[in-house]
């Protein structure tokens, strides 16, 4: 058996400011700090290097900034934002040669930044058509390379139709290219994950039971 415990504490400040420039246009800014302790799974390994790995694990902390705006008309709404997230003690998976891949490790500082945007349109009553997308930069401060499992781009598009108790919807979610493992800092980058999309179609009819 293994018996381990630890307590981490942190004050998490946050602030939000909103400005309605016109009846149809609003802007906002946000600041926040985050805190994420290592998963319990990081303690569940038979590896002989478990103790050394745990001693390096620290809570993952973030400082987050975001600015954005929203515009809406009678049948159209548009929103866009930009964000920066600075991460300390990023918790990742050990995937270098000869390493126990069941262990979670501290991969240091990571900086996320990107832009996002979306639009939704109501062409006729009951029907909403939407699309959104993002470009995401998630680089290790040490290697200046995109970190593992962080896609460069994401997007989605689809529609939702609802009338009375009938509902019909379809959406296609797109995930851009990413890498399966962290960059070692030298040589070519290995294990690139190709972009892929997942579509979902749904149809339903509500039946009222008067009995």
Backbone as a chain_set.jsonl record, in Angstrom:
{"seq": "XXXXXXXXXXXXXXXXXXXXXXXXXXXXXXXXXXXXXXXXXXXXXXXXXXXXXXXXXXXXXXXXXXXXXXXXXXXXXXXXXXXXXXXXXXXXXXXXXXXXXXXXXXXXXXXXXXXXXXXXXXXXXXXXXXXXXXXXXXXXXXXXXXXXXXXXXXXXXXXXXXXXXXXXXXXXXXXXXXXXXXXXXXXXXXXXXXXXXXXXXXXXXXXXXXX", "coords": {"N": [[0.842, -1.217, 0.0], [0.27, 2.353, -0.457], [0.652, 5.466, 1.081], [-0.024, 8.751, 0.961], [-0.039, 12.293, 1.376], [-0.804, 15.74, 0.889], [-1.019, 19.284, 1.21], [-2.042, 22.096, -0.54], [-2.365, 25.586, -0.895], [-3.856, 28.593, -2.198], [-4.526, 31.966, -2.968], [-7.028, 33.165, -5.124], [-7.453, 35.618, -7.162], [-9.786, 37.579, -9.158], [-11.157, 39.542, -11.832], [-13.572, 41.411, -13.649], [-14.572, 43.486, -16.301], [-17.09, 45.326, -17.921], [-18.366, 46.977, -20.768], [-20.894, 48.649, -22.303], [-21.035, 49.821, -25.298], [-22.843, 50.649, -27.292], [-26.399, 50.157, -27.794], [-26.326, 47.704, -29.141], [-23.737, 46.778, -29.103], [-21.079, 45.54, -27.203], [-18.248, 45.465, -24.979], [-15.675, 43.628, -23.248], [-13.422, 42.836, -20.54], [-11.224, 40.605, -18.886], [-9.624, 39.274, -15.997], [-7.861, 36.774, -14.285], [-6.726, 34.36, -11.884], [-5.643, 30.973, -11.779], [-5.678, 27.577, -10.46], [-4.486, 24.364, -10.171], [-4.316, 21.214, -8.92], [-2.128, 18.312, -8.897], [-3.372, 15.375, -10.573], [-5.006, 12.554, -9.019], [-4.208, 10.258, -10.302], [-1.534, 10.539, -10.731], [-0.321, 9.44, -8.583], [-0.575, 6.781, -8.829], [1.333, 4.595, -9.732], [3.592, 1.954, -10.455], [6.21, 2.532, -10.788], [9.716, 2.737, -10.145], [10.746, 5.213, -10.034], [8.822, 6.809, -8.989], [8.742, 8.299, -6.566], [10.664, 10.306, -7.007], [9.489, 11.599, -9.155], [7.1, 12.584, -8.023], [8.103, 14.421, -6.225], [8.842, 16.485, -7.863], [6.453, 17.387, -8.853], [4.182, 20.047, -8.766], [1.508, 22.271, -7.837], [-0.33, 23.313, -10.681], [-0.381, 26.525, -11.881], [-2.099, 29.419, -13.091], [-2.191, 32.526, -14.883], [-4.504, 34.609, -16.231], [-5.652, 36.441, -19.042], [-8.098, 38.216, -20.877], [-9.746, 39.758, -23.57], [-12.589, 41.043, -25.275], [-15.388, 41.299, -27.568], [-18.886, 41.76, -28.303], [-21.375, 41.791, -30.728], [-24.724, 42.315, -31.66], [-27.516, 41.975, -33.778], [-30.856, 42.162, -35.086], [-31.152, 39.648, -36.27], [-28.643, 38.561, -36.376], [-25.661, 37.693, -34.648], [-22.42, 38.436, -33.487], [-19.269, 37.56, -32.199], [-16.036, 38.063, -30.734], [-12.764, 37.407, -29.435], [-9.635, 37.78, -27.684], [-6.926, 36.139, -26.064], [-4.576, 35.541, -23.375], [-2.744, 33.199, -21.578], [-0.726, 32.499, -18.986], [1.165, 29.883, -17.792], [2.437, 28.215, -15.0], [4.462, 25.518, -13.858], [3.403, 23.46, -15.522], [1.482, 20.585, -15.86], [2.276, 17.575, -17.283], [2.676, 14.66, -19.435], [5.156, 12.191, -19.111], [7.163, 11.469, -21.786], [9.571, 10.968, -23.007], [12.379, 9.112, -24.37], [12.728, 5.959, -22.872], [11.396, 6.686, -20.589], [8.971, 6.371, -17.946], [5.842, 6.231, -19.037], [3.514, 6.352, -17.603], [3.755, 8.201, -15.687], [3.07, 11.466, -14.379], [4.477, 14.618, -15.025], [6.357, 17.641, -14.322], [6.425, 20.058, -16.67], [7.259, 22.617, -16.77], [7.156, 26.131, -17.667], [4.484, 27.398, -19.631], [3.039, 29.144, -22.338], [-0.046, 30.208, -23.372], [-1.809, 31.595, -26.06], [-4.161, 33.291, -28.133], [-6.76, 33.746, -30.637], [-10.299, 34.011, -30.982], [-13.463, 33.505, -32.54], [-16.927, 33.945, -33.472], [-20.074, 33.432, -35.175], [-23.568, 33.758, -35.429], [-26.625, 33.195, -37.098], [-30.001, 34.011, -37.741], [-31.881, 33.0, -40.087], [-34.547, 32.341, -40.735], [-37.581, 32.058, -38.821], [-37.094, 30.025, -36.03], [-34.839, 28.716, -36.983], [-31.404, 28.483, -36.547], [-28.228, 29.231, -37.697], [-24.802, 28.584, -37.365], [-21.303, 29.376, -36.87], [-17.925, 28.995, -35.865], [-14.525, 29.654, -34.837], [-11.012, 29.201, -33.994], [-7.632, 30.251, -33.371], [-4.79, 28.935, -31.939], [-2.036, 29.363, -29.87], [0.308, 27.607, -28.155], [2.902, 27.457, -26.482], [5.883, 26.011, -25.158], [7.882, 27.643, -22.793], [10.502, 26.987, -22.475], [11.377, 25.399, -24.745], [10.211, 26.74, -26.831], [8.358, 25.598, -28.51], [5.279, 24.241, -29.829], [3.195, 22.774, -27.417], [2.453, 19.358, -26.445], [-0.58, 17.779, -27.547], [-2.095, 20.046, -27.918], [-4.073, 21.627, -30.073], [-3.457, 23.549, -33.058], [-5.499, 24.918, -34.31], [-9.08, 25.292, -34.12], [-12.499, 24.635, -34.995], [-16.007, 25.032, -35.748], [-19.224, 24.3, -37.148], [-22.661, 24.571, -38.05], [-26.221, 23.884, -37.683], [-29.321, 24.617, -36.002], [-32.613, 23.688, -35.707], [-35.81, 24.409, -34.538], [-39.141, 23.853, -33.777], [-42.181, 24.1, -32.286], [-42.636, 21.019, -30.833], [-40.705, 19.784, -32.303], [-37.334, 19.097, -33.182], [-34.321, 19.637, -34.868], [-30.958, 19.112, -35.644], [-27.545, 19.753, -36.599], [-24.05, 19.528, -36.319], [-20.659, 20.155, -37.048], [-17.547, 19.5, -35.857], [-14.266, 20.627, -35.877], [-10.911, 19.761, -35.413], [-7.726, 20.986, -35.392], [-4.269, 20.404, -36.528], [-1.964, 18.766, -34.281], [0.486, 17.778, -31.806], [1.582, 14.62, -30.541], [3.428, 14.151, -28.55], [5.76, 15.804, -26.324], [8.146, 18.264, -27.441], [11.55, 17.534, -27.75], [13.544, 19.388, -27.87], [15.605, 19.281, -29.651], [16.51, 18.249, -32.981], [14.175, 16.783, -35.42], [10.582, 17.286, -35.167], [8.455, 14.868, -33.793], [5.66, 12.572, -34.277], [3.181, 13.816, -35.257], [-0.166, 14.776, -35.122], [-2.747, 14.369, -37.351], [-5.172, 16.716, -38.648], [-8.686, 16.505, -37.819], [-12.238, 15.818, -38.103], [-15.452, 15.776, -36.518], [-18.764, 14.899, -36.869], [-22.154, 15.533, -35.886], [-25.446, 14.507, -35.877], [-28.81, 15.119, -35.048], [-32.189, 14.378, -34.265], [-35.432, 14.971, -33.082], [-38.67, 14.511, -31.593], [-41.03, 15.878, -29.569], [-43.47, 14.323, -27.64], [-46.542, 14.869, -26.304], [-48.017, 13.66, -23.371], [-51.161, 13.088, -22.431], [-52.478, 11.522, -20.694]], "CA": [[0.0, 0.0, 0.0], [0.96, 3.633, -0.44], [-0.108, 6.479, 1.81], [0.568, 10.058, 0.702], [-0.945, 13.433, 1.452], [-0.184, 17.06, 0.815], [-1.991, 20.372, 1.159], [-1.615, 23.315, -1.21], [-3.35, 26.668, -0.818], [-3.539, 29.763, -3.021], [-5.581, 32.952, -3.17], [-7.323, 33.25, -6.554], [-8.172, 36.857, -7.498], [-10.336, 37.706, -10.504], [-11.847, 40.817, -12.081], [-14.229, 41.521, -14.946], [-15.113, 44.808, -16.614], [-17.976, 45.301, -19.091], [-18.733, 48.301, -21.282], [-21.882, 48.618, -23.382], [-20.76, 51.02, -26.087], [-24.104, 51.01, -27.922], [-27.393, 49.136, -27.438], [-26.062, 46.416, -29.804], [-22.304, 46.465, -29.074], [-20.505, 45.539, -25.853], [-16.874, 44.996, -24.849], [-15.371, 43.151, -21.908], [-12.056, 42.437, -20.216], [-11.21, 39.703, -17.736], [-8.346, 38.853, -15.411], [-8.092, 35.756, -13.258], [-5.679, 33.392, -11.61], [-6.169, 29.62, -11.622], [-4.908, 26.684, -9.594], [-4.873, 22.983, -10.479], [-3.409, 20.292, -8.234], [-1.906, 17.083, -9.677], [-4.4, 14.342, -10.519], [-4.721, 11.378, -8.189], [-3.555, 9.232, -11.118], [-0.085, 10.692, -10.661], [0.169, 8.641, -7.457], [-0.87, 5.365, -9.075], [2.32, 4.031, -10.642], [4.536, 1.05, -9.804], [7.558, 2.895, -11.198], [10.7, 2.98, -9.079], [11.039, 6.654, -10.018], [7.617, 7.516, -8.567], [9.041, 9.285, -5.513], [11.345, 11.449, -7.618], [8.513, 12.304, -9.98], [6.169, 13.308, -7.157], [8.774, 15.558, -5.591], [8.898, 17.571, -8.838], [5.112, 17.874, -9.15], [3.675, 21.172, -7.983], [0.232, 22.708, -8.428], [-0.267, 24.1, -11.905], [-1.028, 27.815, -11.644], [-2.272, 30.199, -14.319], [-2.625, 33.923, -14.874], [-5.313, 34.658, -17.452], [-6.134, 37.737, -19.518], [-8.947, 38.075, -22.054], [-10.545, 40.913, -23.992], [-13.454, 40.641, -26.365], [-16.551, 42.119, -27.869], [-20.076, 41.083, -28.811], [-22.338, 42.634, -31.437], [-25.908, 41.57, -32.062], [-28.596, 42.669, -34.437], [-32.142, 41.482, -34.961], [-31.034, 38.259, -36.705], [-27.226, 38.172, -36.437], [-24.796, 38.036, -33.531], [-21.007, 38.191, -33.766], [-18.411, 37.793, -31.045], [-14.615, 37.785, -30.946], [-11.951, 37.694, -28.258], [-8.223, 37.401, -27.684], [-6.575, 35.725, -24.707], [-3.227, 35.104, -23.006], [-2.721, 32.431, -20.335], [0.622, 32.116, -18.578], [1.071, 28.706, -16.928], [3.623, 27.747, -14.293], [4.404, 24.113, -13.413], [2.464, 22.739, -16.384], [1.47, 19.145, -15.621], [2.245, 16.839, -18.535], [3.009, 13.24, -19.4], [6.54, 11.88, -19.455], [7.148, 10.675, -23.015], [10.897, 10.865, -23.592], [12.853, 7.738, -24.52], [13.069, 5.265, -21.64], [10.669, 7.234, -19.44], [7.718, 5.71, -17.593], [4.785, 7.083, -19.583], [2.384, 6.443, -16.677], [4.022, 9.263, -14.719], [2.85, 12.866, -14.691], [5.683, 15.366, -14.705], [6.319, 19.093, -14.418], [7.121, 20.453, -17.895], [7.694, 24.003, -16.654], [6.29, 27.249, -18.045], [3.836, 27.349, -20.941], [2.242, 30.349, -22.636], [-1.134, 30.054, -24.332], [-2.44, 32.828, -26.539], [-4.901, 33.023, -29.357], [-7.952, 34.543, -30.965], [-11.489, 33.198, -31.217], [-14.568, 34.276, -33.08], [-18.099, 33.161, -33.831], [-21.216, 34.153, -35.734], [-24.819, 33.0, -35.528], [-27.596, 33.9, -37.949], [-31.369, 33.504, -37.706], [-32.434, 33.354, -41.404], [-36.0, 32.256, -40.633], [-38.002, 31.75, -37.464], [-36.841, 28.671, -35.573], [-33.587, 28.169, -37.512], [-30.162, 29.188, -36.235], [-27.027, 28.722, -38.361], [-23.676, 29.13, -36.609], [-19.938, 28.967, -37.199], [-16.918, 29.609, -35.0], [-13.179, 29.144, -35.048], [-9.976, 29.758, -33.134], [-6.22, 29.961, -33.604], [-4.249, 28.766, -30.593], [-0.595, 29.25, -29.701], [0.553, 27.028, -26.824], [4.323, 27.156, -26.576], [6.741, 25.857, -23.993], [8.828, 28.749, -22.66], [11.846, 26.4, -22.562], [11.731, 24.972, -26.102], [9.505, 27.612, -27.772], [7.624, 24.738, -29.443], [3.908, 23.919, -29.447], [3.183, 21.653, -26.489], [1.704, 18.191, -26.897], [-2.03, 17.665, -27.417], [-2.724, 21.37, -28.03], [-4.245, 21.886, -31.508], [-3.197, 24.904, -33.517], [-6.751, 25.54, -34.71], [-10.339, 24.571, -33.916], [-13.618, 25.284, -35.673], [-17.277, 24.306, -35.728], [-20.284, 24.912, -37.947], [-23.855, 23.745, -38.039], [-27.502, 24.57, -37.575], [-30.318, 24.093, -35.069], [-33.969, 24.089, -36.067], [-36.761, 24.007, -33.517], [-40.496, 24.368, -33.997], [-43.079, 23.32, -31.445], [-41.894, 19.962, -30.171], [-39.766, 19.171, -33.243], [-35.997, 19.68, -33.131], [-33.384, 19.052, -35.815], [-29.688, 19.821, -35.529], [-26.312, 19.147, -37.096], [-22.845, 20.336, -36.139], [-19.384, 19.544, -37.416], [-16.457, 20.062, -35.064], [-12.972, 20.41, -36.511], [-9.729, 19.927, -34.569], [-6.563, 21.141, -36.255], [-3.1, 19.572, -36.246], [-1.348, 18.839, -32.961], [1.556, 16.794, -31.614], [1.245, 13.652, -29.503], [4.445, 14.171, -27.497], [6.479, 17.063, -26.163], [9.363, 18.416, -28.231], [12.738, 17.292, -26.924], [14.437, 20.534, -27.922], [16.594, 19.103, -30.707], [16.085, 17.33, -34.028], [12.828, 16.993, -35.982], [9.43, 17.049, -34.297], [7.846, 13.58, -34.113], [4.299, 12.204, -33.886], [2.208, 14.863, -35.547], [-1.533, 14.277, -35.256], [-3.419, 15.034, -38.466], [-6.474, 17.31, -38.286], [-9.836, 15.62, -38.003], [-13.535, 16.412, -37.813], [-16.496, 14.898, -35.997], [-20.087, 15.457, -37.098], [-23.228, 14.989, -35.05], [-26.79, 14.804, -36.36], [-29.828, 14.734, -34.065], [-33.569, 14.726, -34.59], [-36.316, 14.523, -31.999], [-40.039, 15.011, -31.579], [-41.642, 15.768, -28.245], [-44.842, 13.824, -27.659], [-47.211, 15.199, -25.066], [-48.819, 12.584, -22.81], [-52.291, 13.702, -21.725], [-53.152, 10.553, -19.817]], "C": [[0.867, 1.253, 0.0], [0.067, 4.661, 0.234], [0.608, 7.811, 1.663], [-0.472, 11.145, 0.915], [-0.142, 14.716, 1.361], [-1.287, 18.105, 0.712], [-1.354, 21.577, 0.473], [-2.723, 24.358, -1.077], [-2.893, 27.836, -1.694], [-4.748, 30.676, -3.074], [-5.773, 33.165, -4.668], [-8.122, 34.519, -6.863], [-8.727, 36.81, -8.92], [-11.044, 39.051, -10.615], [-12.419, 40.805, -13.485], [-14.755, 42.945, -15.121], [-15.916, 44.703, -17.902], [-18.338, 46.727, -19.484], [-19.696, 48.133, -22.448], [-21.747, 49.909, -24.172], [-22.005, 51.556, -26.76], [-25.129, 49.962, -27.496], [-27.119, 47.769, -28.057], [-24.603, 45.979, -29.721], [-21.764, 46.571, -27.652], [-19.087, 44.972, -25.894], [-16.645, 44.524, -23.416], [-13.889, 42.836, -21.775], [-12.087, 41.606, -18.948], [-9.781, 39.403, -17.301], [-8.656, 37.817, -14.336], [-6.826, 34.933, -13.062], [-6.325, 32.035, -11.355], [-5.189, 28.732, -10.884], [-5.394, 25.26, -9.817], [-3.858, 22.035, -9.841], [-3.23, 19.032, -9.068], [-3.048, 16.081, -9.495], [-3.991, 13.216, -9.574], [-3.988, 10.298, -8.987], [-2.037, 9.359, -11.081], [0.519, 9.905, -9.515], [0.042, 7.148, -7.715], [0.09, 4.79, -10.111], [3.255, 3.117, -9.869], [5.988, 1.423, -10.067], [8.461, 3.139, -9.993], [11.056, 4.452, -8.979], [9.845, 7.478, -9.564], [7.936, 8.608, -7.557], [9.717, 10.515, -6.085], [10.386, 12.277, -8.447], [7.577, 13.144, -9.125], [6.816, 14.523, -6.524], [8.868, 16.753, -6.533], [7.521, 18.149, -9.148], [4.718, 18.991, -8.196], [2.319, 21.549, -8.578], [0.477, 23.548, -9.681], [-1.026, 25.395, -11.669], [-1.058, 28.611, -12.94], [-2.608, 31.644, -13.99], [-3.25, 34.19, -16.236], [-5.776, 36.08, -17.764], [-6.986, 37.498, -20.772], [-9.69, 39.376, -22.315], [-11.412, 40.472, -25.169], [-14.611, 41.602, -26.563], [-17.668, 41.283, -28.455], [-20.966, 42.117, -29.5], [-23.531, 41.782, -31.828], [-26.917, 42.503, -32.726], [-29.885, 41.889, -34.261], [-32.03, 39.996, -35.296], [-29.59, 37.747, -36.742], [-26.539, 38.555, -35.133], [-23.372, 37.604, -33.863], [-20.224, 38.446, -32.491], [-16.985, 37.42, -31.402], [-13.86, 38.121, -29.672], [-10.51, 37.274, -28.503], [-7.823, 37.094, -26.25], [-5.087, 35.409, -24.588], [-3.336, 34.383, -21.674], [-1.28, 32.019, -20.066], [0.529, 31.017, -17.524], [2.421, 28.425, -16.298], [3.402, 26.314, -13.831], [3.359, 23.324, -14.198], [2.595, 21.228, -16.155], [1.309, 18.432, -16.957], [2.613, 15.386, -18.33], [4.447, 13.04, -19.835], [6.544, 10.984, -20.692], [8.494, 10.655, -23.727], [11.352, 9.407, -23.604], [13.249, 7.146, -23.167], [12.315, 5.738, -20.419], [9.386, 6.434, -19.197], [6.565, 6.62, -18.01], [3.548, 7.143, -18.69], [2.557, 7.602, -15.707], [3.611, 10.627, -15.258], [4.065, 13.646, -14.219], [5.425, 16.864, -14.839], [7.109, 19.502, -15.66], [7.418, 21.946, -17.917], [6.661, 25.022, -17.088], [5.76, 27.083, -19.47], [3.033, 28.634, -21.123], [1.225, 30.022, -23.72], [-1.568, 31.45, -24.782], [-3.135, 32.529, -27.859], [-6.056, 33.978, -29.553], [-9.085, 33.585, -31.29], [-12.581, 34.091, -31.79], [-15.724, 33.375, -33.463], [-19.192, 34.045, -34.388], [-22.419, 33.219, -35.734], [-25.856, 33.86, -36.25], [-28.942, 33.205, -37.816], [-32.029, 33.85, -39.041], [-33.957, 33.315, -41.452], [-36.343, 31.863, -39.199], [-37.752, 30.273, -37.143], [-35.525, 28.074, -36.02], [-32.413, 29.065, -37.15], [-29.002, 28.482, -36.934], [-25.824, 29.372, -37.684], [-22.35, 28.614, -37.151], [-18.998, 29.662, -36.226], [-15.562, 28.983, -35.274], [-12.192, 29.806, -34.119], [-8.597, 29.39, -33.66], [-5.538, 29.991, -32.249], [-2.741, 28.535, -30.621], [-0.363, 28.746, -28.285], [1.987, 26.543, -26.775], [4.967, 26.971, -25.204], [7.717, 27.028, -23.954], [10.254, 28.238, -22.819], [12.244, 26.1, -23.994], [11.157, 25.873, -27.182], [8.772, 26.812, -28.842], [6.222, 24.497, -28.919], [3.91, 22.689, -28.544], [2.306, 20.531, -27.023], [0.216, 18.344, -26.632], [-2.75, 19.011, -27.404], [-2.873, 21.695, -29.506], [-3.982, 23.346, -31.851], [-4.491, 25.641, -33.844], [-7.929, 24.665, -34.3], [-11.436, 25.338, -34.663], [-14.868, 24.423, -35.513], [-18.275, 25.055, -36.594], [-21.487, 23.99, -37.917], [-25.117, 24.568, -37.981], [-28.365, 23.877, -36.528], [-31.676, 24.616, -35.512], [-34.924, 23.539, -35.019], [-38.101, 24.665, -33.796], [-41.471, 23.492, -33.226], [-42.29, 22.277, -30.685], [-40.884, 19.274, -31.064], [-38.427, 19.893, -33.177], [-35.063, 18.896, -34.046], [-32.074, 19.829, -35.73], [-28.555, 19.027, -36.164], [-25.166, 20.086, -36.779], [-21.62, 19.498, -36.471], [-18.285, 20.263, -36.643], [-15.126, 19.654, -35.685], [-11.862, 20.687, -35.506], [-8.504, 19.925, -35.464], [-5.388, 20.273, -35.83], [-2.533, 19.821, -34.847], [-0.219, 17.819, -32.913], [1.213, 15.903, -30.433], [2.202, 13.701, -28.329], [5.109, 15.535, -27.436], [7.735, 17.071, -27.032], [10.572, 18.295, -27.315], [13.702, 18.463, -26.912], [15.514, 20.429, -28.978], [16.054, 18.118, -31.74], [14.682, 17.62, -34.518], [11.738, 16.689, -34.962], [8.721, 15.777, -34.737], [6.384, 13.519, -33.704], [3.314, 13.364, -34.027], [0.847, 14.224, -35.771], [-2.229, 15.064, -36.353], [-4.733, 15.655, -37.998], [-7.609, 16.338, -38.566], [-11.123, 16.365, -37.635], [-14.518, 15.359, -37.339], [-17.839, 15.595, -36.201], [-21.139, 14.78, -36.231], [-24.572, 15.459, -35.592], [-27.795, 14.316, -35.326], [-31.194, 15.204, -34.535], [-34.466, 14.189, -33.483], [-37.681, 15.172, -32.159], [-40.61, 14.811, -30.189], [-43.094, 15.362, -28.397], [-45.48, 14.1, -26.311], [-48.127, 14.035, -24.624], [-49.933, 13.199, -21.971], [-53.025, 12.748, -20.799], [-52.744, 10.769, -18.356]], "O": [[2.031, 1.226, 0.399], [-1.137, 4.712, -0.02], [1.713, 7.988, 2.176], [-1.657, 10.934, 0.66], [1.038, 14.765, 1.71], [-2.365, 17.829, 0.184], [-0.271, 22.022, 0.853], [-3.903, 24.017, -1.145], [-1.697, 28.038, -1.904], [-5.877, 30.204, -3.211], [-4.799, 33.327, -5.403], [-9.352, 34.49, -6.827], [-8.208, 36.095, -9.777], [-11.475, 39.623, -9.614], [-11.816, 40.251, -14.404], [-15.313, 43.529, -14.192], [-15.48, 44.068, -18.862], [-18.586, 47.575, -18.627], [-19.344, 47.539, -23.467], [-22.269, 50.953, -23.78], [-22.218, 52.768, -26.806], [-24.752, 48.962, -26.885], [-27.625, 46.764, -27.558], [-24.261, 44.908, -30.222], [-21.972, 47.58, -26.978], [-18.765, 44.12, -26.722], [-17.329, 44.96, -22.49], [-13.195, 42.602, -22.764], [-12.879, 41.868, -18.043], [-8.867, 39.294, -18.118], [-9.605, 37.974, -13.569], [-5.979, 34.83, -13.949], [-7.414, 31.952, -10.787], [-4.023, 29.083, -10.704], [-6.584, 24.979, -9.669], [-2.677, 22.059, -10.188], [-4.101, 18.71, -9.876], [-3.614, 15.955, -8.409], [-2.807, 12.958, -9.358], [-3.233, 9.512, -8.417], [-1.327, 8.394, -11.367], [1.734, 9.716, -9.465], [0.499, 6.337, -6.91], [-0.306, 4.528, -11.246], [3.672, 3.449, -8.759], [6.899, 0.722, -9.627], [8.034, 3.67, -8.968], [11.601, 4.899, -7.969], [9.835, 8.698, -9.725], [7.445, 9.73, -7.685], [9.393, 11.64, -5.704], [10.454, 13.506, -8.449], [7.29, 14.293, -9.463], [6.158, 15.54, -6.308], [8.963, 17.896, -6.084], [7.418, 19.27, -9.648], [4.897, 18.889, -6.982], [2.021, 21.178, -9.713], [1.38, 24.384, -9.721], [-2.199, 25.363, -11.295], [-0.163, 28.495, -13.777], [-3.222, 31.945, -12.966], [-2.603, 34.019, -17.269], [-6.225, 36.816, -16.886], [-6.635, 36.68, -21.622], [-10.197, 40.013, -21.392], [-11.006, 39.623, -25.963], [-14.782, 42.574, -25.827], [-17.427, 40.225, -29.035], [-21.27, 43.17, -28.941], [-23.365, 40.649, -32.28], [-27.134, 43.638, -32.302], [-29.983, 41.042, -33.373], [-32.715, 39.169, -34.693], [-29.358, 36.595, -37.112], [-26.804, 39.621, -34.577], [-23.151, 36.542, -34.445], [-20.474, 39.421, -31.783], [-16.748, 36.571, -32.262], [-14.26, 39.008, -28.918], [-10.218, 36.506, -29.42], [-8.326, 37.722, -25.318], [-4.429, 35.058, -25.567], [-3.953, 34.895, -20.74], [-0.688, 31.27, -20.843], [-0.11, 31.196, -16.488], [3.439, 28.399, -16.99], [2.291, 25.939, -13.456], [2.537, 22.613, -13.62], [3.689, 20.67, -16.246], [0.334, 18.651, -17.675], [2.833, 14.935, -17.206], [4.904, 13.644, -20.806], [6.004, 9.878, -20.665], [8.559, 10.359, -24.92], [10.768, 8.567, -22.92], [14.008, 7.753, -22.411], [12.56, 5.248, -19.316], [8.795, 5.89, -20.131], [6.343, 7.665, -17.397], [2.622, 7.902, -18.978], [1.625, 7.953, -14.984], [3.78, 10.913, -16.444], [4.616, 13.374, -13.153], [4.413, 17.292, -15.394], [8.326, 19.318, -15.708], [7.786, 22.49, -18.958], [5.458, 24.826, -16.911], [6.486, 26.686, -20.382], [2.426, 29.142, -20.18], [1.576, 29.616, -24.827], [-1.678, 32.368, -23.969], [-2.741, 31.627, -28.598], [-6.294, 34.884, -28.754], [-8.863, 32.49, -31.807], [-12.604, 35.296, -31.54], [-15.536, 32.191, -33.744], [-19.241, 35.245, -34.118], [-22.289, 32.026, -36.01], [-25.948, 35.07, -36.044], [-29.022, 31.977, -37.783], [-32.679, 34.89, -39.139], [-34.588, 34.138, -42.116], [-35.482, 31.39, -38.456], [-38.154, 29.387, -37.898], [-35.117, 27.034, -35.504], [-32.432, 30.266, -37.419], [-28.82, 27.274, -36.778], [-25.825, 30.581, -37.452], [-22.281, 27.568, -37.797], [-19.252, 30.793, -35.812], [-15.469, 27.911, -35.872], [-12.483, 30.843, -33.523], [-8.416, 28.359, -34.308], [-5.686, 30.952, -31.493], [-2.243, 27.638, -31.3], [-0.788, 29.382, -27.321], [2.262, 25.364, -26.998], [4.646, 27.663, -24.238], [8.315, 27.369, -24.975], [11.129, 28.986, -23.256], [13.325, 26.496, -24.429], [11.57, 25.785, -28.338], [8.584, 27.295, -29.958], [5.99, 24.54, -27.711], [4.546, 21.683, -28.859], [1.514, 20.734, -27.944], [-0.201, 18.945, -25.642], [-3.884, 19.107, -26.935], [-1.874, 22.017, -30.15], [-4.242, 24.25, -31.057], [-4.571, 26.857, -33.674], [-7.793, 23.45, -34.151], [-11.308, 26.534, -34.923], [-14.787, 23.24, -35.186], [-18.192, 26.272, -36.758], [-21.349, 22.775, -37.775], [-25.102, 25.78, -38.198], [-28.164, 22.704, -36.213], [-31.872, 25.821, -35.673], [-34.862, 22.364, -34.656], [-38.185, 25.873, -34.02], [-41.576, 22.292, -33.479], [-41.358, 22.622, -29.958], [-40.263, 18.292, -30.655], [-38.37, 21.122, -33.123], [-35.016, 17.667, -34.01], [-32.076, 21.06, -35.744], [-28.603, 17.8, -36.254], [-25.287, 21.299, -36.946], [-21.568, 18.297, -36.205], [-18.116, 21.476, -36.761], [-14.897, 18.481, -35.98], [-11.867, 21.715, -34.83], [-8.271, 18.972, -36.207], [-5.497, 19.495, -34.882], [-2.613, 20.925, -34.309], [0.002, 17.083, -33.874], [0.629, 16.355, -29.449], [1.828, 13.33, -27.216], [5.029, 16.322, -28.379], [8.311, 16.022, -27.322], [10.608, 18.884, -26.234], [14.58, 18.537, -26.053], [16.265, 21.381, -29.189], [15.238, 17.255, -31.415], [14.06, 18.591, -34.087], [11.948, 15.93, -34.016], [8.415, 15.616, -35.918], [5.924, 14.315, -32.885], [2.708, 13.819, -33.057], [0.721, 13.252, -36.516], [-2.294, 16.292, -36.293], [-5.343, 15.165, -37.047], [-7.508, 15.468, -39.431], [-11.098, 17.391, -36.957], [-14.423, 14.191, -37.715], [-18.034, 16.73, -35.767], [-21.021, 13.603, -35.891], [-24.806, 16.658, -35.747], [-27.649, 13.219, -34.787], [-31.337, 16.277, -35.122], [-34.27, 13.071, -33.007], [-37.825, 16.229, -32.773], [-40.664, 13.686, -29.693], [-43.851, 15.957, -29.165], [-45.005, 13.612, -25.285], [-48.904, 13.507, -25.419], [-49.669, 13.769, -20.912], [-54.044, 13.093, -20.201], [-53.21, 10.049, -17.472]]}, "num_chains": 1, "name": "protein.A"}
